[in-house]
Amino acid sequence: MTINIKGYSFCLQVPVFFFPNFPQLFVLSNFPFVQKMSPPSKIDESFTDIGNTSTSWYTEIKSIEPGVKHLTDSFFTKQKTHDIQFRLNQLRNLYYAVQDNVDALCEALSKDFNRSASETKNLEIVGGLNELVHTIASLHEWVKPEKVTDLPITLKSNPIYIERIPLGVVLIISPFNYPFFLSFSAVVGAIAGGNAVVLKQSELTPNFTRLFSEILTKALDKDIFLAVNGGIPETTELLNQKFDKIMYTGNNTVGTIVAKKAAETLTPVILELGGKSPAFILDDVQDKDIEIIARRIAWGRFTNAGQTCVAVDYVLVPKKLHDKFITALKKVLNEEFYPKLDKTDKTYTHVIHDRAFTNLSKIISTTKGKIIVGGETDPETRYIAPTVIDNVSWDDSSMKGEIFGPILPILTYDKLTDSLRDIIRNHDTPLAQYVFTSGSTSRKYNRQLDQILTTIRSGGLIVNDVLMHVALINAPFGGVGQSGYGSYHGKFSFRSFTHERTTMEQKLWNDFMVKVRYPPYNSNKDNLVRVSQQGYNGKVWFSRTGDVPVAGPGRFFSSWNSFAGVIGLLTEFITNKQ
């Protein structure tokens, strides 16, 4: 089966830190397999710019099926990944492989889209290595079986627990925008879960993808890892293979294709998509806080030239604060962040490819709003200056879909309820939403905040800051509705890449306790089964009308009726003559 995306070349992606909006090309790489159980050293070969058009490093299509089959066969026959020590050693190898090649990875991304080393290190590598170290430190706890409690009395003598078992071979499809973090975090979680991994990185960052594929291939056991690089033909062949789970990060169009293809073989999928993530400024914001808010919003929009899945996509500001906010935003951008910015600046990231540049330039040229900051573009270098568009309406070109670039629309509102209704109508379920207030940061004491949180469903939410929830190493990160499903990061990556298997160890000597389940049936047996299964001696603490107590049955009720239930069960058992 071939994938047909009308004219788009697409790259399935997976942000751990931020997700692209553009359809992209799948990429998978084919480097010599080298098992290396000791800490890897730096890549020896000199690093050269391979350009954006070269395909010489793509995986041969004919090698994809045998490569995936090798991982599948190895997983089931050699069973290496079931051993916790093996997993930890592989994760250790990953740590040193990255540590030894930080400068080369930064250089590669600089060549791919003018990404500064500071941005790569601070936004990707530091967080990725931190999550890896946390995983290594915690894995022994995560793998422990979880005891099942609140069992019927007839089962209390049996060990019943939940164990997390590896899924098998998983496919991770990662993006261009944060290519290290979004690949690395998922690979770490998959290996921690005891899986074999096929990694497809974006072809839109060819220098990074080639280098990182080589680093990972040399660091990891050849029986558990395969990198595949290429375009649509290679990706199509890859998706024709059977996997035990697929993780994709990117846009809805390609996400739908991946989900449909996976459904053919009942393969579960994690989708990390995107959407237009709003930033609300509430009308309780005080003058002393406006510049701080402007600074945080500007950073959350223009970091990585706006190519961030959870970037602030637009701002909703009350009319009474509009002028003050605009003044503060101009000051932050023109005087603090980018006082001398132009296309030659090596600290400002450029747009990833020509199609993205064209789409973003069109937004700027066709907007009905007023450009108050930026607007400059350069097609040769794909440079787009940080651009702010004021007086924007919901039908503006900047509000049609996720921008995924350095453009920030500003909308004003009179009533918060009207804005909430507009969001639901136009851009429901964003990947993130942000709320800025000078009042309480607790929804319990802030009526407007509670109204927003109740009305708008979102993958994540931050009050008085932006982006930072993505860096949390042990909290779930994921979307809802149109922004995706499934979650990962730290322990939640481990959970996503394992199966919860309930295990019960029954005894043979206790058949006298369970023989009431066997035919022939009669009323005495039925009554004994009922008494053995019901909780609280069949009593309830709630009536037919009124509110059900939020706190549950209460300690006295629970203790007394549970005791009465045990006595009733023993009585039924003794008096049962069957």
C-alpha positions as CSV (number, residue, x, y, z in Angstrom):
1,M,0.0,0.0,0.0
2,T,1.4,3.4,-0.9
3,I,0.8,6.6,0.9
4,N,-0.6,9.4,-1.2
5,I,-0.4,12.9,0.2
6,K,-1.2,15.0,-2.8
7,G,2.0,16.7,-3.5
8,Y,3.3,16.8,0.0
9,S,6.6,15.3,1.0
10,F,6.2,14.5,4.6
11,C,8.3,13.6,7.6
12,L,6.6,11.9,10.5
13,Q,7.7,13.6,13.6
14,V,7.8,13.2,17.4
15,P,8.5,16.2,19.6
16,V,9.2,15.7,23.2
17,F,9.8,19.3,23.3
18,F,8.0,20.9,20.4
19,F,6.1,19.8,17.3
20,P,6.0,21.0,13.8
21,N,3.0,21.8,11.8
22,F,4.2,21.1,8.3
23,P,3.8,17.8,6.5
24,Q,7.2,16.4,6.2
25,L,9.1,13.5,4.8
26,F,9.8,10.3,6.7
27,V,13.4,9.6,7.2
28,L,15.3,6.5,8.3
29,S,19.0,5.8,8.1
30,N,21.1,2.8,7.3
31,F,24.5,2.8,8.9
32,P,26.8,-0.2,9.7
33,F,25.6,-2.0,12.9
34,V,28.2,-2.0,15.6
35,Q,27.5,-3.4,19.0
36,K,29.3,-1.4,21.6
37,M,28.6,-2.1,25.2
38,S,31.4,0.2,26.5
39,P,30.9,3.9,26.5
40,P,31.2,5.2,22.9
41,S,33.7,7.8,22.0
42,K,33.4,10.7,19.6
43,I,32.6,10.1,16.0
44,D,36.1,10.1,14.3
45,E,35.2,11.2,10.8
46,S,35.3,14.9,9.9
47,F,31.8,16.4,9.7
48,T,30.9,17.9,6.4
49,D,27.7,19.7,5.2
50,I,25.7,17.2,3.1
51,G,23.2,19.8,2.1
52,N,19.4,19.7,1.9
53,T,19.1,17.9,-1.4
54,S,21.4,15.0,-1.2
55,T,19.8,11.6,-0.9
56,S,22.9,9.5,-0.9
57,W,22.5,8.7,2.8
58,Y,19.0,7.3,2.4
59,T,18.3,3.8,3.4
60,E,17.9,1.3,0.6
61,I,14.3,0.3,0.3
62,K,15.1,-3.4,0.0
63,S,17.0,-3.3,3.3
64,I,14.0,-2.0,5.4
65,E,12.0,-5.2,5.6
66,P,15.0,-7.4,6.5
67,G,16.1,-4.8,9.1
68,V,12.8,-4.7,10.9
69,K,12.5,-8.5,10.7
70,H,16.0,-8.8,12.3
71,L,14.8,-6.8,15.3
72,T,11.6,-8.7,15.6
73,D,13.3,-12.1,15.4
74,S,15.9,-11.0,17.9
75,F,13.4,-9.7,20.3
76,F,11.5,-13.0,20.5
77,T,14.4,-15.4,20.2
78,K,17.3,-13.7,22.1
79,Q,15.1,-11.9,24.6
80,K,17.9,-9.5,25.6
81,T,15.7,-6.6,26.5
82,H,13.8,-8.5,29.2
83,D,17.0,-8.2,31.4
84,I,17.0,-4.9,33.4
85,Q,20.8,-4.8,33.5
86,F,20.9,-5.0,29.7
87,R,18.5,-2.0,29.4
88,L,20.5,0.0,31.9
89,N,23.8,-0.7,30.0
90,Q,22.2,0.4,26.8
91,L,20.9,3.6,28.4
92,R,24.4,4.2,29.8
93,N,25.8,3.9,26.3
94,L,23.4,6.5,25.1
95,Y,24.5,8.9,27.8
96,Y,28.2,8.8,26.9
97,A,27.5,8.7,23.2
98,V,25.8,12.1,23.5
99,Q,28.2,13.6,26.0
100,D,31.1,12.8,23.7
101,N,29.5,14.4,20.6
102,V,27.7,17.5,21.9
103,D,29.7,19.9,19.8
104,A,29.3,17.9,16.6
105,L,25.5,17.7,17.2
106,C,25.3,21.5,17.7
107,E,27.4,22.1,14.6
108,A,25.1,19.9,12.5
109,L,22.0,21.8,13.5
110,S,23.7,25.1,12.8
111,K,24.3,23.9,9.3
112,D,20.7,22.7,8.9
113,F,18.8,25.8,9.9
114,N,21.1,28.3,11.6
115,R,20.3,27.0,15.1
116,S,22.7,28.4,17.7
117,A,24.7,26.0,19.9
118,S,23.1,27.7,23.0
119,E,19.6,27.0,21.8
120,T,20.5,23.3,21.0
121,K,22.2,22.7,24.3
122,N,19.7,24.6,26.5
123,L,16.5,23.5,24.9
124,E,17.4,20.0,23.9
125,I,20.5,18.3,25.1
126,V,20.5,19.3,28.7
127,G,16.9,18.3,29.2
128,G,17.4,15.1,27.2
129,L,20.4,13.9,29.3
130,N,18.6,14.9,32.5
131,E,15.6,12.7,31.6
132,L,18.0,9.9,30.7
133,V,19.8,10.0,34.0
134,H,16.5,10.1,35.8
135,T,15.4,7.0,33.9
136,I,18.5,5.1,34.8
137,A,18.1,6.1,38.5
138,S,14.4,5.1,38.6
139,L,14.1,2.1,36.3
140,H,14.5,-0.4,39.2
141,E,11.4,1.1,40.8
142,W,9.3,1.4,37.7
143,V,9.7,-2.3,36.8
144,K,8.6,-3.6,40.2
145,P,5.2,-5.4,40.0
146,E,2.3,-3.4,41.5
147,K,0.3,-5.3,44.0
148,V,-3.5,-5.5,43.4
149,T,-5.5,-4.5,46.5
150,D,-9.2,-4.5,47.5
151,L,-9.7,-8.1,46.5
152,P,-12.7,-10.4,47.3
153,I,-11.9,-12.4,50.4
154,T,-11.7,-15.7,48.4
155,L,-8.8,-14.2,46.4
156,K,-6.9,-12.5,49.2
157,S,-4.6,-15.5,49.7
158,N,-3.4,-15.4,46.1
159,P,-0.6,-13.1,44.9
160,I,-2.2,-10.8,42.3
161,Y,-0.1,-8.1,40.7
162,I,0.4,-5.9,37.6
163,E,3.7,-6.3,35.8
164,R,4.9,-4.1,32.9
165,I,6.1,-6.1,30.0
166,P,7.9,-5.0,26.8
167,L,5.7,-4.4,23.8
168,G,8.1,-5.7,21.2
169,V,9.4,-3.6,18.3
170,V,8.3,0.1,18.3
171,L,8.6,2.7,15.6
172,I,9.5,6.3,16.6
173,I,9.0,9.0,14.0
174,S,10.6,12.2,15.1
175,P,10.6,15.8,13.8
176,F,13.0,18.5,12.6
177,N,12.2,21.3,15.0
178,Y,13.8,19.8,18.1
179,P,15.4,16.8,16.5
180,F,17.6,15.7,19.4
181,F,15.1,15.9,22.3
182,L,12.1,14.6,20.4
183,S,14.0,11.6,19.2
184,F,16.1,10.9,22.2
185,S,13.4,11.1,24.9
186,A,11.2,8.6,23.0
187,V,14.2,6.2,22.4
188,V,15.1,6.3,26.1
189,G,11.5,5.5,27.1
190,A,11.2,2.7,24.6
191,I,14.5,1.1,25.6
192,A,13.7,1.5,29.3
193,G,10.5,-0.4,28.6
194,G,12.5,-3.3,27.1
195,N,11.7,-2.8,23.5
196,A,13.6,-2.9,20.2
197,V,13.5,0.5,18.4
198,V,13.3,1.6,14.8
199,L,14.0,5.4,14.6
200,K,12.9,7.6,11.7
201,Q,14.3,11.1,11.9
202,S,13.5,14.0,9.7
203,E,15.2,14.4,6.4
204,L,14.7,18.2,6.7
205,T,17.7,18.3,9.1
206,P,20.1,16.1,7.0
207,N,23.3,16.9,8.7
208,F,21.9,16.2,12.2
209,T,19.9,13.2,11.1
210,R,22.9,11.5,9.5
211,L,25.2,12.2,12.4
212,F,22.8,11.3,15.1
213,S,21.8,8.1,13.4
214,E,25.5,7.1,13.2
215,I,26.0,7.9,16.9
216,L,23.0,5.9,18.0
217,T,23.8,3.0,15.8
218,K,27.3,2.7,17.2
219,A,26.1,3.1,20.8
220,L,23.3,0.6,20.8
221,D,23.1,-3.2,20.3
222,K,22.4,-4.1,16.7
223,D,19.7,-6.5,17.9
224,I,17.6,-3.7,19.4
225,F,18.1,-0.6,17.3
226,L,17.7,0.4,13.6
227,A,17.9,3.8,12.1
228,V,16.1,4.4,8.8
229,N,16.5,7.5,6.6
230,G,14.7,8.5,3.4
231,G,11.7,10.1,1.7
232,I,8.2,9.0,0.9
233,P,9.1,5.7,-0.8
234,E,11.3,4.6,2.1
235,T,8.6,5.7,4.6
236,T,5.9,3.9,2.8
237,E,7.9,0.7,2.9
238,L,8.6,1.3,6.6
239,L,4.9,1.7,7.4
240,N,4.1,-1.5,5.6
241,Q,6.0,-3.4,8.3
242,K,4.4,-4.7,11.4
243,F,5.2,-2.9,14.7
244,D,4.0,-3.3,18.2
245,K,3.6,0.5,18.7
246,I,4.1,3.6,16.7
247,M,4.9,7.1,18.0
248,Y,4.4,10.0,15.7
249,T,4.7,13.7,16.3
250,G,3.7,16.2,13.7
251,N,0.7,17.6,12.0
252,N,-2.9,16.3,11.8
253,T,-2.8,15.4,8.1
254,V,0.1,13.0,8.4
255,G,-1.0,11.9,11.8
256,T,-4.3,10.7,10.3
257,I,-2.4,8.8,7.6
258,V,-0.2,7.0,10.2
259,A,-3.2,6.2,12.4
260,K,-5.1,4.7,9.5
261,K,-2.2,2.6,8.4
262,A,-1.6,1.4,12.0
263,A,-5.3,0.5,12.3
264,E,-4.9,-2.0,9.5
265,T,-2.8,-4.2,11.8
266,L,-4.4,-3.0,15.1
267,T,-1.1,-1.3,16.1
268,P,-1.5,1.2,18.9
269,V,-0.3,4.7,18.2
270,I,0.9,7.7,20.2
271,L,0.1,10.9,18.4
272,E,1.7,14.2,19.4
273,L,0.2,16.8,17.1
274,G,-0.1,20.5,17.7
275,G,-2.7,23.2,17.2
276,K,-3.1,26.9,18.0
277,S,-2.1,27.3,21.6
278,P,-3.5,30.6,23.1
279,A,-2.1,32.9,25.7
280,F,-4.8,34.7,27.8
281,I,-4.0,37.9,29.6
282,L,-6.7,38.4,32.3
283,D,-8.1,41.8,33.1
284,D,-6.7,41.6,36.7
285,V,-3.1,42.0,35.4
286,Q,-1.3,45.0,37.1
287,D,0.9,47.5,35.4
288,K,4.0,46.2,37.3
289,D,3.5,42.7,35.7
290,I,2.9,43.6,32.1
291,E,6.5,43.8,31.0
292,I,7.2,40.4,32.6
293,I,4.3,38.9,30.8
294,A,5.4,40.4,27.5
295,R,8.9,39.0,28.0
296,R,7.6,35.5,28.7
297,I,5.2,35.5,25.8
298,A,7.8,36.8,23.4
299,W,10.2,34.0,24.5
300,G,7.4,31.4,24.1
301,R,6.6,32.6,20.6
302,F,10.0,33.3,19.0
303,T,12.3,30.7,20.5
304,N,13.5,28.4,17.6
305,A,11.9,31.0,15.3
306,G,8.5,29.9,16.5
307,Q,9.0,26.3,15.2
308,T,7.7,24.9,18.5
309,C,4.6,22.7,18.9
310,V,3.6,24.3,22.2
311,A,4.6,27.9,21.2
312,V,2.3,30.7,22.0
313,D,0.3,30.9,18.8
314,Y,-1.7,34.0,19.6
315,V,-2.5,36.3,22.4
316,L,-5.9,37.4,23.8
317,V,-5.6,40.6,25.7
318,P,-8.4,42.7,27.3
319,K,-9.0,46.1,25.6
320,K,-8.1,48.0,28.7
321,L,-4.6,46.5,28.8
322,H,-4.0,46.4,25.1
323,D,-1.9,49.5,24.6
324,K,0.3,48.8,27.7
325,F,0.9,45.3,26.6
326,I,1.8,46.3,23.0
327,T,4.2,49.0,24.4
328,A,5.9,46.4,26.6
329,L,6.1,43.8,23.8
330,K,7.8,46.2,21.5
331,K,10.3,47.2,24.1
332,V,11.1,43.5,24.9
333,L,11.6,42.6,21.2
334,N,13.3,45.7,19.9
335,E,15.5,46.7,22.9
336,E,16.1,43.4,24.9
337,F,15.8,40.3,22.7
338,Y,16.7,41.5,19.1
339,P,18.1,45.0,19.1
340,K,20.4,44.5,16.1
341,L,18.8,41.4,14.5
342,D,19.2,40.7,10.8
343,K,19.5,37.7,8.4
344,T,23.3,37.4,9.2
345,D,22.7,36.9,13.0
346,K,24.1,33.4,14.0
347,T,22.0,33.3,17.2
348,Y,18.6,33.4,15.5
349,T,17.1,30.2,14.0
350,H,15.9,30.3,10.4
351,V,12.8,28.6,8.9
352,I,13.4,25.0,8.0
353,H,12.6,24.9,4.3
354,D,11.3,26.9,1.3
355,R,7.7,25.7,1.5
356,A,7.4,26.8,5.2
357,F,9.0,30.1,4.3
358,T,6.5,30.6,1.5
359,N,3.6,29.8,3.8
360,L,4.8,32.1,6.5
361,S,5.6,34.9,4.1
362,K,2.0,34.7,2.7
363,I,0.6,35.1,6.2
364,I,2.6,38.3,6.6
365,S,1.7,39.7,3.1
366,T,-2.1,38.9,3.3
367,T,-2.9,39.7,7.0
368,K,-5.6,42.3,7.5
369,G,-4.0,43.2,10.8
370,K,-1.3,45.8,11.5
371,I,2.4,44.7,11.5
372,I,3.9,46.6,14.5
373,V,7.1,44.6,14.9
374,G,9.2,42.9,12.2
375,G,7.8,41.7,8.9
376,E,11.2,41.5,7.1
377,T,11.9,38.3,5.2
378,D,14.7,36.9,3.0
379,P,14.0,33.9,0.8
380,E,17.6,33.1,0.1
381,T,18.4,32.4,3.8
382,R,14.8,31.6,4.8
383,Y,15.0,34.4,7.4
384,I,11.8,35.8,8.8
385,A,12.2,38.5,11.5
386,P,10.1,38.2,14.7
387,T,6.8,39.6,13.6
388,V,3.9,40.9,15.7
389,I,0.5,41.5,14.0
390,D,-2.0,43.7,16.0
391,N,-5.7,44.2,15.5
392,V,-6.2,40.6,14.3
393,S,-9.7,39.0,13.8
394,W,-10.6,35.4,13.8
395,D,-10.8,35.2,10.0
396,D,-7.3,36.6,9.5
397,S,-4.7,34.7,7.5
398,S,-2.7,34.3,10.8
399,M,-5.6,32.5,12.5
400,K,-6.4,29.8,9.9
401,G,-4.2,27.2,11.4
402,E,-1.1,26.6,13.5
403,I,1.5,29.2,12.4
404,F,4.7,27.3,13.3
405,G,6.9,30.3,12.7
406,P,8.0,33.7,14.1
407,I,4.7,35.4,13.8
408,L,2.5,36.5,16.8
409,P,-1.1,37.7,16.2
410,I,-2.7,39.9,18.9
411,L,-6.5,39.7,19.5
412,T,-8.4,41.9,21.9
413,Y,-11.5,41.1,23.8
414,D,-14.3,42.7,25.9
415,K,-15.7,39.6,27.5
416,L,-13.8,36.5,28.3
417,T,-16.8,34.3,27.7
418,D,-17.0,35.5,24.0
419,S,-13.3,34.6,23.5
420,L,-13.8,31.2,25.0
421,R,-16.7,30.6,22.6
422,D,-14.6,31.7,19.7
423,I,-11.8,29.3,20.6
424,I,-14.1,26.4,20.9
425,R,-15.6,27.3,17.5
426,N,-12.3,27.7,15.7
427,H,-9.4,26.0,17.5
428,D,-10.6,23.5,20.2
429,T,-8.2,21.3,22.1
430,P,-4.9,23.0,21.6
431,L,-1.7,21.2,22.7
432,A,-1.1,23.9,25.3
433,Q,-2.7,27.0,26.8
434,Y,-1.3,29.7,28.9
435,V,-3.0,32.1,31.3
436,F,-1.4,35.2,32.8
437,T,-2.8,36.8,35.9
438,S,-1.8,39.1,38.8
439,G,-4.4,37.4,40.9
440,S,-4.4,33.9,42.4
441,T,-2.8,31.2,40.4
442,S,-5.3,28.7,41.9
443,R,-8.5,28.1,40.0
444,K,-10.2,27.8,43.4
445,Y,-9.7,31.5,44.1
446,N,-9.6,32.9,40.6
447,R,-12.9,32.8,38.8
448,Q,-11.6,33.7,35.4
449,L,-8.9,31.1,35.6
450,D,-11.4,28.5,36.6
451,Q,-13.6,29.5,33.7
452,I,-10.8,29.0,31.2
453,L,-9.7,25.7,32.6
454,T,-13.2,24.4,32.7
455,T,-14.2,25.5,29.2
456,I,-11.0,24.9,27.1
457,R,-9.6,21.3,26.9
458,S,-5.9,21.3,26.3
459,G,-3.0,18.9,26.4
460,G,-1.2,21.0,29.0
461,L,-1.7,24.3,30.9
462,I,0.7,26.8,32.5
463,V,-0.3,29.8,34.6
464,N,2.1,32.8,34.3
465,D,4.7,31.1,32.2
466,V,5.2,29.3,28.8
467,L,6.7,26.1,27.4
468,M,8.2,24.9,30.7
469,H,5.9,22.0,31.3
470,V,7.5,20.2,28.3
471,A,10.7,20.0,30.3
472,L,9.2,18.1,33.2
473,I,10.9,14.7,33.3
474,N,8.3,12.9,35.3
475,A,4.9,14.3,34.3
476,P,2.8,13.2,31.3
477,F,3.1,15.3,28.2
478,G,0.6,14.8,25.4
479,G,-2.4,16.1,23.6
480,V,-6.2,15.8,23.7
481,G,-8.7,15.7,20.8
482,Q,-7.2,17.2,17.7
483,S,-3.8,17.8,19.4
484,G,-3.2,14.0,19.8
485,Y,-3.5,11.2,22.2
486,G,-1.2,9.3,24.5
487,S,1.5,10.8,26.6
488,Y,5.2,10.3,27.5
489,H,8.2,11.7,29.5
490,G,10.1,9.8,32.2
491,K,7.9,7.3,34.0
492,F,5.1,8.0,31.5
493,S,7.3,7.1,28.6
494,F,8.1,3.8,30.3
495,R,4.4,3.2,30.8
496,S,3.5,4.1,27.2
497,F,6.1,1.6,25.9
498,T,5.0,-1.3,28.1
499,H,1.9,-3.4,28.6
500,E,0.2,-3.7,31.9
501,R,-0.2,-7.4,32.4
502,T,-2.3,-8.7,35.3
503,T,-0.8,-11.8,36.8
504,M,-2.6,-14.0,39.3
505,E,-0.9,-16.9,41.2
506,Q,-3.7,-19.3,42.2
507,K,-3.3,-22.2,44.6
508,L,-4.4,-25.8,44.0
509,W,-5.0,-26.7,47.6
510,N,-7.9,-24.2,48.0
511,D,-10.3,-25.8,45.6
512,F,-12.8,-26.2,48.4
513,M,-13.1,-22.4,48.6
514,V,-13.9,-22.0,44.9
515,K,-15.9,-25.1,44.1
516,V,-19.2,-23.2,44.5
517,R,-18.5,-21.8,41.0
518,Y,-18.7,-25.3,39.5
519,P,-22.0,-26.9,38.3
520,P,-24.5,-28.1,39.2
521,Y,-25.8,-24.7,40.3
522,N,-28.3,-24.1,43.1
523,S,-29.5,-21.2,45.3
524,N,-27.0,-22.0,48.1
525,K,-24.1,-21.7,45.8
526,D,-25.5,-18.6,44.2
527,N,-25.9,-17.0,47.6
528,L,-22.3,-17.9,48.6
529,V,-20.9,-16.4,45.3
530,R,-22.9,-13.2,45.9
531,V,-21.7,-12.8,49.5
532,S,-18.1,-13.5,48.5
533,Q,-18.0,-10.9,45.8
534,Q,-20.0,-8.0,47.2
535,G,-18.3,-5.2,49.2
536,Y,-19.5,-3.6,52.5
537,N,-21.8,-6.6,53.2
538,G,-24.0,-5.4,50.4
539,K,-24.7,-2.1,52.1
540,V,-24.5,1.4,50.5
541,W,-24.0,4.8,52.0
542,F,-25.9,6.8,49.4
543,S,-29.6,7.2,48.9
544,R,-31.7,7.3,45.8
545,T,-31.8,11.1,45.8
546,G,-29.6,14.0,46.9
547,D,-25.8,14.2,46.5
548,V,-23.5,11.3,46.8
549,P,-20.9,12.1,49.6
550,V,-17.7,13.2,47.9
551,A,-15.5,11.6,50.6
552,G,-16.8,8.1,50.1
553,P,-18.4,5.8,52.6
554,G,-16.7,7.0,55.8
555,R,-14.3,5.1,58.0
556,F,-16.8,3.7,60.5
557,F,-19.2,2.5,57.8
558,S,-16.5,0.9,55.8
559,S,-14.9,-0.9,58.8
560,W,-18.1,-2.1,60.3
561,N,-19.7,-3.4,57.2
562,S,-16.5,-5.0,55.9
563,F,-16.2,-6.9,59.1
564,A,-19.9,-7.9,58.9
565,G,-19.3,-9.1,55.3
566,V,-16.5,-11.4,56.5
567,I,-18.7,-12.8,59.2
568,G,-21.5,-13.3,56.7
569,L,-19.3,-15.1,54.3
570,L,-18.0,-17.5,56.9
571,T,-21.6,-18.1,58.0
572,E,-22.7,-18.9,54.4
573,F,-19.7,-21.1,53.9
574,I,-20.3,-23.1,57.1
575,T,-24.0,-23.5,56.4
576,N,-23.6,-24.4,52.8
577,K,-24.0,-28.1,52.5
578,Q,-22.8,-28.4,48.9
